Structure formats: structure tokens, C-alpha cells
């Protein structure tokens, strides 16, 4: 007879500790972005790829842990700058090389 593993502190942290929860949601969003075949998404769209979505305050607090997956985009005269998230580090690097010549 196989016994079911018991609940762990890690399980609890994954659900309630934002320092674990939000990075996990960001990883899920990266996987979702790649799974749908998109190479990139604007940050607002990226945050909605997981349910529940990632809030602006939460992504801003944990974004720097994933610096290899996003880039700041310059704004135009009518809009301010924004960020794009990429499905892989390779795509993010490609964009950064193209954008910065």
C-alpha cells in the first residue's frame, strides 16, 4: 500500500508566500507564452496569461528575478515606455541586440 505524501511547508509557501507564489506564476506565464506560440507579449498581456493574473505591484517586485526574459521598450510621442516579455532568453537577447544595434 502506497501512502500519500503529507502536506509540507513548501506546499503552503507555494500557495501563500508571495516570494514563492509570484515567481512561480511568472514561470507559468513564460510557459504559457511559449505554449501558445508567441515569441513576445506586452507586460499587461503577459500578466494575464495565468489565472489568477499577476498584479502590477507584484510583477514590479519580482520582475528583476527574470531580467533575461523582458526588455524595456521606448515610448513614442503619444505613449510612455513599456515592457515586452519574451518566451525565451534567446528571443529576449535577439530583441535586445536588434534594438541596440
N, C-alpha and C positions, 0 to 999 in steps of 0.2 A: 504494500500500500504506500502510495506516494503522499507525503504531507505537503500541504500548500505553504509556500514561504510566508512568514509573518510580515506585518507592516513594519517598515523601517523609518528611521528619522529621515533618510534620504527621500523616501516616498512623500513624507509630509513636507519637506523642504521644496520638492518639485511642484507642489500644489500651492504652497502658501508663502514661500520665501522669494521675494522679487529678485533677489540676486541670483537665484537659480531659475525661477519661472520665466522671467523676461528674456534672458539669453536663450533658453530653450525655445521660446516662441519665435525668436529671431531666426534660430536654426530651422525651425519648421517652415517659416516663411521663405527662407532661402531654398529649401527643398521644394516647396510648392511652386515657387517661381520657375525653377528648373523643370519641374514635372509638367508644367503647362506649356513648356517650350519657348518661354520668353527669355530673352537674354538680359533684359533690364526692366525696371519699373520705377516710376517716381515714388518717393518715400511714402506719400499718403496712400497710394495704391498698395505698396508693399506692406504697410502696417495692417491693411485689411485682408491680407491673404490668409490669415489664421483667424479662427473663431474661438474665444473672443479675440477681437483685434488688439493691437498693441497701441496704447495711448501715446500721445506726443511727449508728455513728461517722462514716460517710461523709456521710450526709444532714445530720447536725448540723454538719459542717464547711462544707458548701456551700449549706445552706438559705437563708442570708441573701442570696444572689445572686438568689433567687426570691421575695422577701418579698411581691411583689404577687400571688402565687398561693396563699398559705396564710394561715390565721388560727389563733390560739391559742383554744382553746375552754375555758371554765371547767369545772372538775370538779364533781361532785356530792359529797354526803356520803360516798358509798361509792367514789368514784374520783377520781383526780388529773386535772389538766388534760391535754388532748391537743391535737393539731393536725389541722385539716382542710385538704386541698389542693383547689383548685378548677380546673375545666377552662379557665377564662379569668380574666383580670384583672377583667373586668366582673362576673363572678359573685362573685369574692372581694370586690370593692368593695360589691356588693349585700349580701352577708352582713355585712360589717363595718358598713355603715350600719344594717342591721336590728338587729344585736347591740348596737350602741352608741347606738341611738336617734337 
